[in-house]
Structure formats: C-alpha cells, structure tokens
C-alpha cells in the first residue's frame, strides 16, 4: 500500500461483482480457446502439406481425366527431370541477347 496517498487516491484493483467476474472469466476462456484454435489452424495449414507431401504419392495423370475442364493446367506432375535452368539450359534458346546500353534518343522529349 502507498501510505503517502489519500485513501481515495490509492491504487487498487477494481472490485467486480460475482456476475461480472464470471463474465470476465468466461470471455477470457472463450477468446483464449479461439486464439489457440486459429493458431493451431495456421500451423496445420503450413505444416500438413510438408509432412504429408512426402508420404502421399498420387499419380496426377490418372486423376486428370476425371477433373472438370476448368482444372486443366492447375496440377504439376511430380518427380520429373525437366530442369532447363542454369547449366541445363537448352542451347537453341540462347538466341535472345540482353543489352544494357540504352539509346539517349529513346528518352528524348523532342519529337
């Protein structure tokens, strides 16, 4: 207690009635459980695909004919060696050349 303060100015926690205390505790339990449920949902959405992806082996080619036309092109086949980047680049695609020099005339405002 702070004895140098007047009794009406002392710092004390608010006094709640039994009904208010029960209501506050119920709200705390409700929002704590909601927080835990949302947190668990996010953890499952992030971790489940990584955990199940290596265990589950689905052949997409066998499922594709049963899917509607709108789903065409949404699935990528797995376990294929189609790396065309880096040292595996197809040499016939190298006809495009990148230049870093820009002509000053292209930036001119005069017609």
Backbone as XML, in Angstrom:
<?xml version="1.0"?>
<chain id="A" units="angstrom">
  <residue number="1" name="UNK">
    <atom name="N" x="0.834" y="-1.185" z="0.000"/>
    <atom name="CA" x="0.000" y="0.000" z="0.000"/>
    <atom name="C" x="0.874" y="1.243" z="0.000"/>
  </residue>
  <residue number="2" name="UNK">
    <atom name="N" x="0.320" y="2.250" z="-0.575"/>
    <atom name="CA" x="1.024" y="3.521" z="-0.614"/>
    <atom name="C" x="0.424" y="4.431" z="0.457"/>
  </residue>
  <residue number="3" name="UNK">
    <atom name="N" x="1.120" y="4.556" z="1.570"/>
    <atom name="CA" x="0.575" y="5.289" z="2.705"/>
    <atom name="C" x="0.649" y="6.800" z="2.522"/>
  </residue>
  <residue number="4" name="UNK">
    <atom name="N" x="1.426" y="7.286" z="1.574"/>
    <atom name="CA" x="1.516" y="8.723" z="1.409"/>
    <atom name="C" x="0.389" y="9.261" z="0.519"/>
  </residue>
  <residue number="5" name="UNK">
    <atom name="N" x="-0.421" y="8.357" z="-0.042"/>
    <atom name="CA" x="-1.579" y="8.803" z="-0.812"/>
    <atom name="C" x="-2.818" y="8.807" z="0.080"/>
  </residue>
  <residue number="6" name="UNK">
    <atom name="N" x="-3.737" y="9.661" z="-0.239"/>
    <atom name="CA" x="-5.005" y="9.683" z="0.486"/>
    <atom name="C" x="-5.748" y="8.378" z="0.194"/>
  </residue>
  <residue number="7" name="UNK">
    <atom name="N" x="-6.598" y="7.930" z="1.076"/>
    <atom name="CA" x="-7.303" y="6.658" z="0.862"/>
    <atom name="C" x="-8.114" y="6.606" z="-0.430"/>
  </residue>
  <residue number="8" name="UNK">
    <atom name="N" x="-8.658" y="7.722" z="-0.882"/>
    <atom name="CA" x="-9.436" y="7.690" z="-2.121"/>
    <atom name="C" x="-8.550" y="7.735" z="-3.362"/>
  </residue>
  <residue number="9" name="UNK">
    <atom name="N" x="-7.243" y="7.977" z="-3.205"/>
    <atom name="CA" x="-6.320" y="8.038" z="-4.330"/>
    <atom name="C" x="-5.415" y="6.819" z="-4.427"/>
  </residue>
  <residue number="10" name="UNK">
    <atom name="N" x="-5.550" y="5.873" z="-3.541"/>
    <atom name="CA" x="-4.668" y="4.708" z="-3.563"/>
    <atom name="C" x="-4.983" y="3.828" z="-4.769"/>
  </residue>
  <residue number="11" name="UNK">
    <atom name="N" x="-3.940" y="3.186" z="-5.254"/>
    <atom name="CA" x="-4.079" y="2.322" z="-6.420"/>
    <atom name="C" x="-4.557" y="0.957" z="-5.938"/>
  </residue>
  <residue number="12" name="UNK">
    <atom name="N" x="-5.698" y="0.553" z="-6.432"/>
    <atom name="CA" x="-6.215" y="-0.769" z="-6.060"/>
    <atom name="C" x="-6.959" y="-1.343" z="-7.256"/>
  </residue>
  <residue number="13" name="UNK">
    <atom name="N" x="-6.977" y="-2.647" z="-7.357"/>
    <atom name="CA" x="-7.689" y="-3.243" z="-8.484"/>
    <atom name="C" x="-9.190" y="-3.001" z="-8.350"/>
  </residue>
  <residue number="14" name="UNK">
    <atom name="N" x="-9.879" y="-2.961" z="-9.481"/>
    <atom name="CA" x="-11.322" y="-2.732" z="-9.404"/>
    <atom name="C" x="-12.025" y="-3.911" z="-8.736"/>
  </residue>
  <residue number="15" name="UNK">
    <atom name="N" x="-13.088" y="-3.621" z="-8.062"/>
    <atom name="CA" x="-13.870" y="-4.659" z="-7.391"/>
    <atom name="C" x="-15.046" y="-4.988" z="-8.297"/>
  </residue>
  <residue number="16" name="UNK">
    <atom name="N" x="-15.102" y="-6.240" z="-8.731"/>
    <atom name="CA" x="-16.176" y="-6.690" z="-9.603"/>
    <atom name="C" x="-17.161" y="-7.527" z="-8.801"/>
  </residue>
  <residue number="17" name="UNK">
    <atom name="N" x="-18.405" y="-7.483" z="-9.224"/>
    <atom name="CA" x="-19.397" y="-8.356" z="-8.607"/>
    <atom name="C" x="-19.142" y="-9.786" z="-9.074"/>
  </residue>
  <residue number="18" name="UNK">
    <atom name="N" x="-19.768" y="-10.749" z="-8.434"/>
    <atom name="CA" x="-19.578" y="-12.152" z="-8.827"/>
    <atom name="C" x="-20.014" y="-12.376" z="-10.268"/>
  </residue>
  <residue number="19" name="UNK">
    <atom name="N" x="-21.093" y="-11.733" z="-10.670"/>
    <atom name="CA" x="-21.582" y="-11.890" z="-12.041"/>
    <atom name="C" x="-20.572" y="-11.325" z="-13.040"/>
  </residue>
  <residue number="20" name="UNK">
    <atom name="N" x="-20.019" y="-10.158" z="-12.756"/>
    <atom name="CA" x="-19.030" y="-9.559" z="-13.646"/>
    <atom name="C" x="-17.750" y="-10.393" z="-13.690"/>
  </residue>
  <residue number="21" name="UNK">
    <atom name="N" x="-17.333" y="-10.925" z="-12.549"/>
    <atom name="CA" x="-16.121" y="-11.748" z="-12.509"/>
    <atom name="C" x="-16.307" y="-13.016" z="-13.334"/>
  </residue>
  <residue number="22" name="UNK">
    <atom name="N" x="-17.476" y="-13.656" z="-13.211"/>
    <atom name="CA" x="-17.754" y="-14.862" z="-14.014"/>
    <atom name="C" x="-17.785" y="-14.524" z="-15.499"/>
  </residue>
  <residue number="23" name="UNK">
    <atom name="N" x="-18.405" y="-13.401" z="-15.833"/>
    <atom name="CA" x="-18.490" y="-12.993" z="-17.233"/>
    <atom name="C" x="-17.100" y="-12.723" z="-17.801"/>
  </residue>
  <residue number="24" name="UNK">
    <atom name="N" x="-16.240" y="-12.062" z="-17.037"/>
    <atom name="CA" x="-14.877" y="-11.789" z="-17.496"/>
    <atom name="C" x="-14.089" y="-13.081" z="-17.679"/>
  </residue>
  <residue number="25" name="UNK">
    <atom name="N" x="-14.220" y="-14.009" z="-16.739"/>
    <atom name="CA" x="-13.507" y="-15.291" z="-16.855"/>
    <atom name="C" x="-14.007" y="-16.079" z="-18.054"/>
  </residue>
  <residue number="26" name="UNK">
    <atom name="N" x="-15.319" y="-16.044" z="-18.299"/>
    <atom name="CA" x="-15.873" y="-16.758" z="-19.445"/>
    <atom name="C" x="-15.369" y="-16.147" z="-20.750"/>
  </residue>
  <residue number="27" name="UNK">
    <atom name="N" x="-15.285" y="-14.826" z="-20.822"/>
    <atom name="CA" x="-14.765" y="-14.164" z="-22.021"/>
    <atom name="C" x="-13.295" y="-14.502" z="-22.234"/>
  </residue>
  <residue number="28" name="UNK">
    <atom name="N" x="-12.528" y="-14.549" z="-21.160"/>
    <atom name="CA" x="-11.110" y="-14.900" z="-21.279"/>
    <atom name="C" x="-10.964" y="-16.318" z="-21.798"/>
  </residue>
  <residue number="29" name="UNK">
    <atom name="N" x="-11.747" y="-17.251" z="-21.266"/>
    <atom name="CA" x="-11.680" y="-18.640" z="-21.752"/>
    <atom name="C" x="-12.103" y="-18.733" z="-23.212"/>
  </residue>
  <residue number="30" name="UNK">
    <atom name="N" x="-13.149" y="-17.997" z="-23.578"/>
    <atom name="CA" x="-13.640" y="-18.041" z="-24.956"/>
    <atom name="C" x="-12.586" y="-17.532" z="-25.933"/>
  </residue>
  <residue number="31" name="UNK">
    <atom name="N" x="-12.006" y="-16.379" z="-25.654"/>
    <atom name="CA" x="-11.035" y="-15.809" z="-26.584"/>
    <atom name="C" x="-9.698" y="-16.541" z="-26.548"/>
  </residue>
  <residue number="32" name="UNK">
    <atom name="N" x="-9.342" y="-17.110" z="-25.417"/>
    <atom name="CA" x="-8.116" y="-17.913" z="-25.364"/>
    <atom name="C" x="-8.276" y="-19.178" z="-26.197"/>
  </residue>
  <residue number="33" name="UNK">
    <atom name="N" x="-9.446" y="-19.816" z="-26.109"/>
    <atom name="CA" x="-9.664" y="-21.015" z="-26.923"/>
    <atom name="C" x="-9.757" y="-20.656" z="-28.406"/>
  </residue>
  <residue number="34" name="UNK">
    <atom name="N" x="-10.356" y="-19.518" z="-28.735"/>
    <atom name="CA" x="-10.410" y="-19.079" z="-30.129"/>
    <atom name="C" x="-9.008" y="-18.801" z="-30.661"/>
  </residue>
  <residue number="35" name="UNK">
    <atom name="N" x="-8.175" y="-18.148" z="-29.863"/>
    <atom name="CA" x="-6.787" y="-17.879" z="-30.256"/>
    <atom name="C" x="-6.039" y="-19.181" z="-30.506"/>
  </residue>
  <residue number="36" name="UNK">
    <atom name="N" x="-6.188" y="-20.147" z="-29.594"/>
    <atom name="CA" x="-5.495" y="-21.435" z="-29.757"/>
    <atom name="C" x="-5.993" y="-22.170" z="-30.996"/>
  </residue>
  <residue number="37" name="UNK">
    <atom name="N" x="-7.298" y="-22.118" z="-31.255"/>
    <atom name="CA" x="-7.847" y="-22.803" z="-32.426"/>
    <atom name="C" x="-7.332" y="-22.180" z="-33.725"/>
  </residue>
  <residue number="38" name="UNK">
    <atom name="N" x="-7.294" y="-20.862" z="-33.794"/>
    <atom name="CA" x="-6.802" y="-20.189" z="-35.001"/>
    <atom name="C" x="-5.314" y="-20.456" z="-35.187"/>
  </residue>
  <residue number="39" name="UNK">
    <atom name="N" x="-4.546" y="-20.402" z="-34.096"/>
    <atom name="CA" x="-3.117" y="-20.686" z="-34.173"/>
    <atom name="C" x="-2.877" y="-22.118" z="-34.637"/>
  </residue>
  <residue number="40" name="UNK">
    <atom name="N" x="-3.621" y="-23.057" z="-34.082"/>
    <atom name="CA" x="-3.496" y="-24.455" z="-34.492"/>
    <atom name="C" x="-3.882" y="-24.629" z="-35.961"/>
  </residue>
  <residue number="41" name="UNK">
    <atom name="N" x="-4.920" y="-23.918" z="-36.393"/>
    <atom name="CA" x="-5.320" y="-23.988" z="-37.801"/>
    <atom name="C" x="-4.223" y="-23.512" z="-38.733"/>
  </residue>
  <residue number="42" name="UNK">
    <atom name="N" x="-3.572" y="-22.401" z="-38.391"/>
    <atom name="CA" x="-2.477" y="-21.905" z="-39.219"/>
    <atom name="C" x="-1.296" y="-22.870" z="-39.221"/>
  </residue>
  <residue number="43" name="UNK">
    <atom name="N" x="-0.977" y="-23.437" z="-38.077"/>
    <atom name="CA" x="0.129" y="-24.396" z="-38.015"/>
    <atom name="C" x="-0.185" y="-25.611" z="-38.876"/>
  </residue>
  <residue number="44" name="UNK">
    <atom name="N" x="-1.421" y="-26.087" z="-38.821"/>
    <atom name="CA" x="-1.803" y="-27.248" z="-39.635"/>
    <atom name="C" x="-1.746" y="-26.901" z="-41.118"/>
  </residue>
  <residue number="45" name="UNK">
    <atom name="N" x="-2.219" y="-25.711" z="-41.495"/>
    <atom name="CA" x="-2.195" y="-25.334" z="-42.915"/>
    <atom name="C" x="-0.778" y="-25.206" z="-43.449"/>
  </residue>
  <residue number="46" name="UNK">
    <atom name="N" x="0.161" y="-24.831" z="-42.602"/>
    <atom name="CA" x="1.539" y="-24.675" z="-43.055"/>
    <atom name="C" x="2.298" y="-25.993" z="-42.994"/>
  </residue>
  <residue number="47" name="UNK">
    <atom name="N" x="2.127" y="-26.753" z="-41.927"/>
    <atom name="CA" x="2.946" y="-27.948" z="-41.713"/>
    <atom name="C" x="2.385" y="-29.200" z="-42.381"/>
  </residue>
  <residue number="48" name="UNK">
    <atom name="N" x="1.074" y="-29.314" z="-42.512"/>
    <atom name="CA" x="0.488" y="-30.544" z="-43.045"/>
    <atom name="C" x="0.924" y="-30.848" z="-44.477"/>
  </residue>
  <residue number="49" name="UNK">
    <atom name="N" x="0.905" y="-29.901" z="-45.405"/>
    <atom name="CA" x="1.350" y="-30.237" z="-46.759"/>
    <atom name="C" x="2.801" y="-30.708" z="-46.812"/>
  </residue>
  <residue number="50" name="UNK">
    <atom name="N" x="3.646" y="-30.118" z="-45.983"/>
    <atom name="CA" x="5.049" y="-30.536" z="-45.973"/>
    <atom name="C" x="5.200" y="-31.937" z="-45.397"/>
  </residue>
  <residue number="51" name="UNK">
    <atom name="N" x="4.428" y="-32.244" z="-44.371"/>
    <atom name="CA" x="4.543" y="-33.555" z="-43.730"/>
    <atom name="C" x="3.906" y="-34.654" z="-44.573"/>
  </residue>
  <residue number="52" name="UNK">
    <atom name="N" x="2.767" y="-34.372" z="-45.158"/>
    <atom name="CA" x="2.039" y="-35.397" z="-45.910"/>
    <atom name="C" x="2.561" y="-35.513" z="-47.335"/>
  </residue>
  <residue number="53" name="UNK">
    <atom name="N" x="3.162" y="-34.458" z="-47.865"/>
    <atom name="CA" x="3.614" y="-34.463" z="-49.255"/>
    <atom name="C" x="4.614" y="-35.549" z="-49.571"/>
  </residue>
  <residue number="54" name="UNK">
    <atom name="N" x="5.492" y="-35.848" z="-48.640"/>
    <atom name="CA" x="6.492" y="-36.880" z="-48.906"/>
    <atom name="C" x="5.921" y="-38.279" z="-48.722"/>
  </residue>
  <residue number="55" name="UNK">
    <atom name="N" x="4.858" y="-38.422" z="-47.941"/>
    <atom name="CA" x="4.269" y="-39.746" z="-47.711"/>
    <atom name="C" x="3.270" y="-40.126" z="-48.795"/>
  </residue>
  <residue number="56" name="UNK">
    <atom name="N" x="2.545" y="-39.147" z="-49.283"/>
    <atom name="CA" x="1.480" y="-39.413" z="-50.242"/>
    <atom name="C" x="2.054" y="-39.396" z="-51.653"/>
  </residue>
  <residue number="57" name="UNK">
    <atom name="N" x="1.754" y="-40.415" z="-52.434"/>
    <atom name="CA" x="2.225" y="-40.482" z="-53.812"/>
    <atom name="C" x="1.008" y="-40.651" z="-54.715"/>
  </residue>
  <residue number="58" name="UNK">
    <atom name="N" x="0.544" y="-39.567" z="-55.288"/>
    <atom name="CA" x="-0.634" y="-39.584" z="-56.143"/>
    <atom name="C" x="-0.185" y="-39.415" z="-57.582"/>
  </residue>
  <residue number="59" name="UNK">
    <atom name="N" x="-0.691" y="-40.267" z="-58.451"/>
    <atom name="CA" x="-0.396" y="-40.146" z="-59.870"/>
    <atom name="C" x="-1.425" y="-39.195" z="-60.479"/>
  </residue>
  <residue number="60" name="UNK">
    <atom name="N" x="-1.008" y="-37.982" z="-60.747"/>
    <atom name="CA" x="-1.925" y="-36.959" z="-61.246"/>
    <atom name="C" x="-2.481" y="-37.349" z="-62.614"/>
  </residue>
  <residue number="61" name="UNK">
    <atom name="N" x="-1.690" y="-38.015" z="-63.426"/>
    <atom name="CA" x="-2.133" y="-38.373" z="-64.775"/>
    <atom name="C" x="-3.369" y="-39.262" z="-64.738"/>
  </residue>
  <residue number="62" name="UNK">
    <atom name="N" x="-3.488" y="-40.113" z="-63.730"/>
    <atom name="CA" x="-4.660" y="-40.986" z="-63.652"/>
    <atom name="C" x="-5.890" y="-40.236" z="-63.155"/>
  </residue>
  <residue number="63" name="UNK">
    <atom name="N" x="-5.704" y="-39.121" z="-62.471"/>
    <atom name="CA" x="-6.821" y="-38.359" z="-61.915"/>
    <atom name="C" x="-7.299" y="-37.277" z="-62.882"/>
  </residue>
  <residue number="64" name="UNK">
    <atom name="N" x="-6.428" y="-36.801" z="-63.768"/>
    <atom name="CA" x="-6.762" y="-35.684" z="-64.649"/>
    <atom name="C" x="-8.003" y="-35.900" z="-65.513"/>
  </residue>
  <residue number="65" name="UNK">
    <atom name="N" x="-8.244" y="-37.077" z="-66.092"/>
    <atom name="CA" x="-9.448" y="-37.213" z="-66.924"/>
    <atom name="C" x="-10.748" y="-37.020" z="-66.146"/>
  </residue>
  <residue number="66" name="UNK">
    <atom name="N" x="-10.737" y="-37.253" z="-64.839"/>
    <atom name="CA" x="-11.956" y="-37.122" z="-64.040"/>
    <atom name="C" x="-12.227" y="-35.688" z="-63.599"/>
  </residue>
  <residue number="67" name="UNK">
    <atom name="N" x="-11.253" y="-34.806" z="-63.747"/>
    <atom name="CA" x="-11.417" y="-33.430" z="-63.295"/>
    <atom name="C" x="-12.163" y="-32.606" z="-64.340"/>
  </residue>
  <residue number="68" name="UNK">
    <atom name="N" x="-12.864" y="-31.555" z="-63.927"/>
    <atom name="CA" x="-13.538" y="-30.688" z="-64.904"/>
    <atom name="C" x="-12.521" y="-29.916" z="-65.744"/>
  </residue>
  <residue number="69" name="UNK">
    <atom name="N" x="-12.996" y="-29.386" z="-66.865"/>
    <atom name="CA" x="-12.107" y="-28.677" z="-67.792"/>
    <atom name="C" x="-11.461" y="-27.449" z="-67.156"/>
  </residue>
  <residue number="70" name="UNK">
    <atom name="N" x="-12.124" y="-26.841" z="-66.194"/>
    <atom name="CA" x="-11.576" y="-25.642" z="-65.561"/>
    <atom name="C" x="-10.313" y="-25.957" z="-64.766"/>
  </residue>
  <residue number="71" name="UNK">
    <atom name="N" x="-10.115" y="-27.213" z="-64.376"/>
    <atom name="CA" x="-8.942" y="-27.610" z="-63.589"/>
    <atom name="C" x="-7.753" y="-27.989" z="-64.462"/>
  </residue>
  <residue number="72" name="UNK">
    <atom name="N" x="-7.902" y="-27.928" z="-65.773"/>
    <atom name="CA" x="-6.802" y="-28.280" z="-66.657"/>
    <atom name="C" x="-5.657" y="-27.283" z="-66.481"/>
  </residue>
  <residue number="73" name="UNK">
    <atom name="N" x="-4.475" y="-27.779" z="-66.294"/>
    <atom name="CA" x="-3.305" y="-26.932" z="-66.137"/>
    <atom name="C" x="-3.031" y="-26.471" z="-64.720"/>
  </residue>
  <residue number="74" name="UNK">
    <atom name="N" x="-3.828" y="-26.899" z="-63.752"/>
    <atom name="CA" x="-3.612" y="-26.476" z="-62.374"/>
    <atom name="C" x="-2.633" y="-27.367" z="-61.627"/>
  </residue>
  <residue number="75" name="UNK">
    <atom name="N" x="-2.403" y="-28.568" z="-62.115"/>
    <atom name="CA" x="-1.570" y="-29.524" z="-61.396"/>
    <atom name="C" x="-0.265" y="-29.742" z="-62.131"/>
  </residue>
  <residue number="76" name="UNK">
    <atom name="N" x="0.811" y="-29.795" z="-61.367"/>
    <atom name="CA" x="2.129" y="-30.022" z="-61.936"/>
    <atom name="C" x="2.577" y="-31.430" z="-61.576"/>
  </residue>
  <residue number="77" name="UNK">
    <atom name="N" x="2.976" y="-32.217" z="-62.565"/>
    <atom name="CA" x="3.444" y="-33.570" z="-62.267"/>
    <atom name="C" x="4.706" y="-33.537" z="-61.411"/>
  </residue>
  <residue number="78" name="UNK">
    <atom name="N" x="4.838" y="-34.514" z="-60.534"/>
    <atom name="CA" x="5.997" y="-34.579" z="-59.643"/>
    <atom name="C" x="6.990" y="-35.617" z="-60.136"/>
  </residue>
  <residue number="79" name="UNK">
    <atom name="N" x="8.194" y="-35.524" z="-59.622"/>
    <atom name="CA" x="9.265" y="-36.494" z="-59.870"/>
    <atom name="C" x="9.608" y="-36.595" z="-61.359"/>
  </residue>
  <residue number="80" name="UNK">
    <atom name="N" x="9.720" y="-35.454" z="-62.016"/>
    <atom name="CA" x="10.145" y="-35.433" z="-63.409"/>
    <atom name="C" x="11.411" y="-34.601" z="-63.509"/>
  </residue>
  <residue number="81" name="UNK">
    <atom name="N" x="12.294" y="-34.997" z="-64.394"/>
    <atom name="CA" x="13.559" y="-34.291" z="-64.550"/>
    <atom name="C" x="13.436" y="-33.332" z="-65.728"/>
  </residue>
  <residue number="82" name="UNK">
    <atom name="N" x="12.818" y="-32.193" z="-65.493"/>
    <atom name="CA" x="12.618" y="-31.199" z="-66.544"/>
    <atom name="C" x="13.366" y="-29.910" z="-66.232"/>
  </residue>
  <residue number="83" name="UNK">
    <atom name="N" x="14.535" y="-30.004" z="-65.651"/>
    <atom name="CA" x="15.292" y="-28.821" z="-65.277"/>
    <atom name="C" x="15.927" y="-28.208" z="-66.521"/>
  </residue>
  <residue number="84" name="UNK">
    <atom name="N" x="15.468" y="-27.020" z="-66.888"/>
    <atom name="CA" x="16.040" y="-26.333" z="-68.043"/>
    <atom name="C" x="16.641" y="-24.987" z="-67.622"/>
  </residue>
  <residue number="85" name="UNK">
    <atom name="N" x="17.171" y="-24.941" z="-66.405"/>
    <atom name="CA" x="17.789" y="-23.714" z="-65.916"/>
    <atom name="C" x="19.263" y="-23.952" z="-65.647"/>
  </residue>
  <residue number="86" name="UNK">
    <atom name="N" x="20.021" y="-22.868" z="-65.574"/>
    <atom name="CA" x="21.439" y="-22.970" z="-65.243"/>
    <atom name="C" x="22.232" y="-23.684" z="-66.316"/>
  </residue>
  <residue number="87" name="UNK">
    <atom name="N" x="23.029" y="-24.679" z="-65.916"/>
    <atom name="CA" x="23.871" y="-25.395" z="-66.875"/>
    <atom name="C" x="23.058" y="-26.355" z="-67.737"/>
  </residue>
  <residue number="88" name="UNK">
    <atom name="N" x="21.804" y="-26.589" z="-67.402"/>
    <atom name="CA" x="20.949" y="-27.483" z="-68.190"/>
    <atom name="C" x="20.159" y="-26.740" z="-69.264"/>
  </residue>
  <residue number="89" name="UNK">
    <atom name="N" x="20.484" y="-25.486" z="-69.514"/>
    <atom name="CA" x="19.749" y="-24.683" z="-70.476"/>
    <atom name="C" x="19.891" y="-25.266" z="-71.874"/>
  </residue>
  <residue number="90" name="UNK">
    <atom name="N" x="18.782" y="-25.299" z="-72.575"/>
    <atom name="CA" x="18.792" y="-25.750" z="-73.962"/>
    <atom name="C" x="19.501" y="-24.678" z="-74.778"/>
  </residue>
  <residue number="91" name="UNK">
    <atom name="N" x="20.519" y="-25.065" z="-75.518"/>
    <atom name="CA" x="21.374" y="-24.091" z="-76.201"/>
    <atom name="C" x="20.664" y="-23.394" z="-77.355"/>
  </residue>
  <residue number="92" name="UNK">
    <atom name="N" x="19.626" y="-23.960" z="-77.921"/>
    <atom name="CA" x="18.944" y="-23.308" z="-79.037"/>
    <atom name="C" x="18.126" y="-22.103" z="-78.563"/>
  </residue>
  <residue number="93" name="UNK">
    <atom name="N" x="17.929" y="-21.957" z="-77.261"/>
    <atom name="CA" x="17.152" y="-20.839" z="-76.745"/>
    <atom name="C" x="18.016" y="-19.614" z="-76.493"/>
  </residue>
  <residue number="94" name="UNK">
    <atom name="N" x="19.290" y="-19.694" z="-76.718"/>
    <atom name="CA" x="20.184" y="-18.590" z="-76.378"/>
    <atom name="C" x="20.282" y="-17.555" z="-77.492"/>
  </residue>
  <residue number="95" name="UNK">
    <atom name="N" x="19.342" y="-17.503" z="-78.417"/>
    <atom name="CA" x="19.385" y="-16.520" z="-79.491"/>
    <atom name="C" x="19.013" y="-15.133" z="-78.992"/>
  </residue>
  <residue number="96" name="UNK">
    <atom name="N" x="18.344" y="-15.040" z="-77.876"/>
    <atom name="CA" x="17.988" y="-13.738" z="-77.317"/>
    <atom name="C" x="19.191" y="-13.157" z="-76.598"/>
  </residue>
  <residue number="97" name="UNK">
    <atom name="N" x="19.493" y="-11.903" z="-76.881"/>
    <atom name="CA" x="20.630" y="-11.271" z="-76.204"/>
    <atom name="C" x="20.134" y="-10.071" z="-75.413"/>
  </residue>
  <residue number="98" name="UNK">
    <atom name="N" x="20.698" y="-9.898" z="-74.259"/>
    <atom name="CA" x="20.329" y="-8.805" z="-73.372"/>
    <atom name="C" x="21.328" y="-7.678" z="-73.537"/>
  </residue>
  <residue number="99" name="UNK">
    <atom name="N" x="20.839" y="-6.448" z="-73.721"/>
    <atom name="CA" x="21.752" y="-5.322" z="-73.817"/>
    <atom name="C" x="21.461" y="-4.366" z="-72.671"/>
  </residue>
  <residue number="100" name="UNK">
    <atom name="N" x="22.500" y="-3.738" z="-72.194"/>
    <atom name="CA" x="22.324" y="-2.778" z="-71.106"/>
    <atom name="C" x="22.467" y="-1.350" z="-71.591"/>
  </residue>
  <residue number="101" name="UNK">
    <atom name="N" x="22.834" y="-1.152" z="-72.848"/>
    <atom name="CA" x="23.004" y="0.199" z="-73.377"/>
    <atom name="C" x="21.683" y="0.682" z="-73.961"/>
  </residue>
  <residue number="102" name="UNK">
    <atom name="N" x="21.218" y="1.810" z="-73.465"/>
    <atom name="CA" x="20.001" y="2.397" z="-73.995"/>
    <atom name="C" x="20.354" y="3.630" z="-74.794"/>
  </residue>
  <residue number="103" name="UNK">
    <atom name="N" x="19.647" y="3.804" z="-75.852"/>
    <atom name="CA" x="19.897" y="4.961" z="-76.701"/>
    <atom name="C" x="19.320" y="6.199" z="-76.032"/>
  </residue>
  <residue number="104" name="UNK">
    <atom name="N" x="20.075" y="7.276" z="-76.067"/>
    <atom name="CA" x="19.605" y="8.525" z="-75.474"/>
    <atom name="C" x="18.398" y="9.043" z="-76.244"/>
  </residue>
  <residue number="105" name="UNK">
    <atom name="N" x="18.352" y="8.786" z="-77.543"/>
    <atom name="CA" x="17.259" y="9.311" z="-78.350"/>
    <atom name="C" x="15.917" y="8.709" z="-77.944"/>
  </residue>
  <residue number="106" name="UNK">
    <atom name="N" x="15.928" y="7.557" z="-77.350"/>
    <atom name="CA" x="14.655" y="6.967" z="-76.937"/>
    <atom name="C" x="14.064" y="7.708" z="-75.749"/>
  </residue>
  <residue number="107" name="UNK">
    <atom name="N" x="14.910" y="8.433" z="-75.008"/>
    <atom name="CA" x="14.430" y="9.152" z="-73.835"/>
    <atom name="C" x="14.201" y="10.635" z="-74.135"/>
  </residue>
  <residue number="108" name="UNK">
    <atom name="N" x="14.344" y="11.025" z="-75.368"/>
    <atom name="CA" x="14.196" y="12.426" z="-75.730"/>
    <atom name="C" x="12.728" y="12.839" z="-75.671"/>
  </residue>
  <residue number="109" name="UNK">
    <atom name="N" x="12.483" y="14.080" z="-75.244"/>
    <atom name="CA" x="11.113" y="14.592" z="-75.219"/>
    <atom name="C" x="10.782" y="15.382" z="-76.473"/>
  </residue>
  <residue number="110" name="UNK">
    <atom name="N" x="11.771" y="15.584" z="-77.339"/>
    <atom name="CA" x="11.547" y="16.316" z="-78.583"/>
    <atom name="C" x="11.083" y="15.346" z="-79.655"/>
  </residue>
  <residue number="111" name="UNK">
    <atom name="N" x="10.135" y="15.788" z="-80.452"/>
    <atom name="CA" x="9.590" y="14.918" z="-81.482"/>
    <atom name="C" x="10.436" y="14.898" z="-82.719"/>
  </residue>
</chain>
